[in-house]
Amino acid sequence: MDFSEDQIRRYARHIILPEMGGTGQARLLQSRVLVVGAGGLGSPVIQYLAAAGVGTIGVVDDDVVDLSNLQRQVLHTTTRLGLPKVDSAADAVAALNPDVRLVPIRARLDKDNIRAILRDYDVVADGSDNFPTRFLVNDACRLEGKTLVSAAILRFDGQLSTYRPGGPCYRCIYREEPPEGSVPTCSSAGVLGAMAGTMGSLQATEVVKELLGIGDSMAGRLLIYDALSVTFRVVKVPRDPGCPLCGDHPAITDLSAHGSTAHVCG
């Protein structure tokens, strides 16, 4: 790929990295990433992927920008209150990097549309904030053979992992959705705004690594971050032979058990 003078200047700090070089930067410009949610986690993921020159970024979100979002959703601004988040994201990306095409998908993911939506992308980054969406995205990625980079935040805690085809999946950690109301949400328990930046930046880093095939993947490992004690802990996540999705005798072979719609806000 021949870079323009502007592109050489824009991506200079990438191109001089031995692990990336011009070949890696060209690969990013040709890559396609789907980001689920343009909220707290999706904001830094979208910003850093766009800044890195990931050529096509699909963003799924059906919500609009609300004043309560701005404490952590740094992609959006006060002037865009009431605007669909996918349109706000498109404005932000257009201002940041004209090399990047953002595909706004203003919709709720469901068992009927998700597989067609994610099919055209290389990697999926899940930034949703609820279990129905997380399980739906995990199951759809596994059935479509897509790599999923997933992060989660609550209060002062964060988690991050990557789920590759053939390896352990989200259900190897959490077999089934917890009963509704049994686990607090950010809206009920709160979240430190900067936590979204920390975990979203880590998530974007892992997406870039997966696109380029560099470094040690988080596949088969779970990162646990405690902001109050400033500790990072990594635990191994083996594939569960009894997992209903990726185990030796999978019971989940389609998405029929999922509900009709799922929220994707964060």
N, C-alpha and C positions, 0 to 999 in steps of 0.2 A: 504494500500500500504506500502510495506517495503522499506524504504529509505536506500541507501548506505551511508557509512560514508562520502563520498565526498558530497553527496546531503544534508546530515544533516548540514555539514559545510557551503555549498553554500547557503542554504535557511534558515539558523538559525534565521535571523532577521525577516523572515516571520513566521516561526513556533512558535516563542514566542509571536506573536500577538494573544491575545485572540479571536479576530474576525476571525482569519485565522487558526492558528494551523496546525498540520500535515494533518488534513482532507482537509482543504482549499488548502494547497500546493499540495496535491495529485490531487485535482480537477483541479488545474491549469495545471498540467502535462498531464492531460487527455483532456484538452480543445483544441478547434480549433478556431482560429480567422483569418478572412480574412481582410487584409489591402489593401485598394485601393489607390495605389500611393506610390512609394518609394522615395518621394521628401522631401520637407521641413517638413511637418507634419508627413509623413510616417516614416522618419528617426528616430525621438525619440520614436514614437509609437513602431516600430519594435524593437529597442534596448531595451526599458524597458519591453516589453512583453517577449522578449527572456531572459533578465536578470531575470525576475520573474519566468521563467520556464513554460510559456505557451507552451504546448507540440508540437502543430502544428500551424505554422503561414504561411498562404498563402499570397503571395504578387503579386498583379497585376500591371504591368507597362510595357509599350512597348518602353520606352525611353532608351537612353544610357547616361552615366555619362559625363557631360560637365563641363568645367572649371567654367562657370557662376553659376553652381549649388552649388559649395562648400562653398559659403558664408552662406548658411543656411542648406544644406542637409548633416548633419554631419555623416550620415551613410557611406558616400563615401569618397574616398581619392584621392589625386593627382595621385597616382600610378595606379588607376583604371579608368583613363580617357578613354573614348571610350568603356568601358565595359557595357553591358546591366545592367541596374540598378538592375534587379532581381538577376543577378549573383553576382553583388557587394554586395547586401544585404545578399545573401547566404554565401558569404565569411565572412562577418562581423559577422553573427550569429554563424557560425561554430567556429569562433575564440572566441566568447563570451561564448557560452553555448552548449556543446555537447549533452545535454538532449533534445534540441529543433530541430525539423525538419522544415526547411523552404521549402515551396513548391513554386518554381518560376513559375509564369504564365506570360510569355512575350506575351502580347496580348492587343489589344484595346477592352474594354468592348463594347458590343452592345446589341441590343434588342434580338438577337438570342443566345448569349452565356452566358449572365450574370446570368440568373436564374440557369443554370446548374453549373456554377462556385461557386456561393455562397451557394448552397443547402447543401453542406457538412460541413458548418461551423456553430458554435454556435452564434457568434457575428461578425458583420461587422464594421470595422473602416474606415470611408471615409476621406482620406487626399487629395482628388483631388482639383484642383484649377480652375475649370470652371463649369458653370451652367449646360450644357448638361449632364456631368457626374454625378453631384450631383442629378439632378432630376431622371436620370436613376437608380442610386443606390437606392435612396429613394423609387421609385416605385417598383423596383424589391424586395427590402427587405420587403416591406409591402405585396406584393403578395405572397411571400414565407414564411411570418410569422417570419422574422428574426429581432432581435434587432439591431439597427443601432446607432453607436456613431459617431457623425459628428462634425468636427471642421473646422474653416476657419480663414484665416489671410489676412490682407492687410495693408500695411504701418505700423502703430503702433497700429492696432486694431485687436482684435480676438473675435471669437464667438464659443460657444460650446453647444451642446445639445444632448440628447439621445431620440431616437424614438423607442418605444416598440410597438409590435402588440397590437391593441386595444386602444392605446392612440393617441395623436396628432402626425402628421407626418410633414415632411419638408414643404409640400404644405399648411399646416395650417398657416405657417408663410409667405411663398412665394408661392402664388397660381400658377403662371406660370413663365417660364423662361423670364428674361428681354430681350428686343431686343438686338441683337448682337452689341457690341460696346458701349452700354449705361452705362455699369458698368466697371470701370477700372480694370485691372488685375495686378498681381504682376510684370509682365514683363513691363507694361506700367507705373505703378504708384510707384513701388518699395515696398519693405518690409524689416523691420529690421530683420536680420538673427536670432537673439535671440528670436524673437516673435514665430518662428516655434518651438523652444525648449520649451517655456512656454506653448503654447497651445497643442503641441504634448504630453508633459508630463501630462497635465491635461486629455487629451484624453485617454492616456494609463491607467491612474488611474481609469477613468470611465469604461473602458473596464474590468479591473480586478474586480471592484465592481459588474458589471453586471454578470460576470462569477461566482462570489462567492455569489451573493445575499446579499451583506452587504451594510450598510450605506444608505443614502438617494440618490435615483436615480435622474439624471438630466432629466428624462422623465417628460414632461409637464413644463419644465423650460428652459430658455435660458440664458446662461452666456455671458455677454458682458464685454470685458476687454479693457481698454484704457491704453496703456503703458506710454504715455506721462504724464498723470495725476496720474498714478498708482492707478486706481480705478477698482474694480470689481462690476458689477451690475447684479442681477438676476431678470428676469421678468418671470411671469407665461405665459405659452403658452397653452391655452385651445384647445381642439379638436374643429375644425370648422365644424358645421353640414352641411355646404355647400361645404366642401372640395371635389374636384372632385375625390379624391382617397380614403379617409377614412371617408367621410361624410355620412349622412343618406341615400343619393341616389347617390352612386358613379358612375361617368361616365367613369372612367378609370378602366378597368377590365383586361387589358393585356398591353403589351409594344409596340403595333403596331404603336403608334403615335411617338415613338422615332426614331431618325436617325439611320443610319447604324453603325456608329462608334462614339466613344467618347474618347477624350484625358483624361489621368489620371495623368498627370505630376503635380508637385508642386514645 
